[in-house]
Amino acid sequence: MIDPDLAENATHAELVLRGGRVIDPLHGIDGLADVAIAGGTIVAVGPDLPTAGVARVLDVTGLVVTPGIIDMHAHVFPWHRRSRLSLDPHVNTFSSGVTTVVDAGTAGWEDFAEFKELTIDRAKIRVLAYVNIVGKGMGGDWEHEASEMRAAPAAEVARQYPDIVVGIKTAHYWARQPFDDAHLPWTAVDRALEAGELCGKPIMVDFFPWLPERPYPTLLEKLRPGDIHTHVFAQQFPILDDAGRVNDFMLAARERGVIFDLGHGAASFWYRNAVPAIAQGFVPDSISTDLHTGNINGVVVDMVTTMNKVLNMGVSLPEVIARSTVAPAREIGHPELGHLGAGANADVAVFALDEGRFSFVDCGPARLTGGQRLRPVMTLRAGQIVYNPSGIGLEEWPDAPPEYWALR
């Protein structure tokens, strides 16, 4: 028998997605259910919701319905004057089930206001961001200049935009070798940590290479609980010991609360690290793409392709969804996202789960072949359908009403 409260809430729905396999890890849901939406929010999730009076009921039988996917590492500031890698935030996102994209430090504290004005405020997709500890952001030699790495102004930007800024980013600090008094081995990380302390937010670390002057285990020791190590399966990291086991310092860092994010990228994901680590239970805490112009046509392509790689390395579908929704929502300090609870923003992804023979490449490149593939078929952002290439719920064209002719 249906819960009376769910039935009552559903009577106010404007749209119901009916009969799909709903996976909402935050609320422990994995089963056949309907999702009712009104006013851009979720009003009910449950089996056999009443639909009398609902304006639009879409049959998603046989499909997988999840919270909108969160890609917590991408580069989406196309107007940035110094970096040529950024994409428009709508490229390969809605079409991958992504409803929230997090820019990983393309803009620094000098030009973050411009990023907000030109991209964030104009986007239909939700755009959040890390502020780069380097004032000019990503894209050139200035990323190695200690004078650009200033904790106070970076923290001030985070405080100025608390609903947008999710943390501080440090990356690409390797050119200053040998190090000198002004450019110490840990300058970039230490100043990012200082900024994180000042604004009360985590840092994300993109770290290459590990050198005798800055050994990799020391990086993990520096990171605080909640800080994020992205690109965890990159070739430069000693994830595995000589016997092929996950190194103890990786396990100790995770136990201490350090977050390990996949952060695929054009050169930061190798099956030789990922497959053995995942087989031993070292699954990335979150799945992300590092999407940019240099990898959009391969090897990354989009978020769902990255999710499919993890799925075909033996991680269950509910766990893949969790690491693409509720986990990144928690890591970026936005627990209101990544779930389908009543009152949540109606960001929803609908996938087909195909069975067959599918291959996916890493940064080698080498190929992994598996038997499953998530395929996006519909995306809703704040209750509005923003991706529906197969026309679910639409009439066949001969039966379309007169307004079929009107662009809308």
CORCOR-V310783 format. One line per field, one symbol per residue. phi: phi as a letter, one per 40 degrees, with the letter a starting at -180 (. if undefined). psi: psi as a letter, one per 20 degrees, with the letter a starting at -180 (. if undefined). Layout:
phi=???
psi=???
//
This chain:
phi=.cddcccccccccbabcbgcccbbddbgcaicabbbbafgbcbabicfccbcgccabbcbdgbbbbddcbccaabbbccccbbcccbdcccfbdcbgcbbbbccgcccccbcdcdcccbccbccccbbacccccdcgchacccbcccccbccccccccccbccbcbibbbagbaccbccbccbcdbdcccccccccccbgbcbbbbbaccbdcacddcdcccccdgcbccgcbccccccbcccgcccdcccccccchccbbcfdgcababccccccccccgccdcababfcaccbcchccgaccccdcccdcchccddcccdcbbcccdcccgbcccgabcdgcdccbbbbcbcbibbbbbbcdcbbbbabbacbcbabbbfgbcbaaccgdgcccdccccdcdccca
psi=pqphggggghijqhppopjroponhhjkpnrprqopppkjrphqprqlqqjpiphpppokpirpprqpqoojorolmijpiipjiqqpiipkfhijjpippopmkgpaihkhhgggghggiiqhqpprqqpphpgibqiahiijohhinogghghhghhhmhigpiappprlnihnpqqahinrhjggghhghgghghikrrqppooqrprhimqghhghhhqrpiqporkhkqhipmgqahjjqpqhhghhgghijppoqgmfrikkophhggghghhjjmpqhqprhlprhijhjpigfrghgghhgggijjpqghhgggijehghgghjkmiirjrkqpiqpmoqqpqqnqqboqqqqaigqrqppajqppopiqppolipoipmhikpiqqqhhjqrhihipp.
//
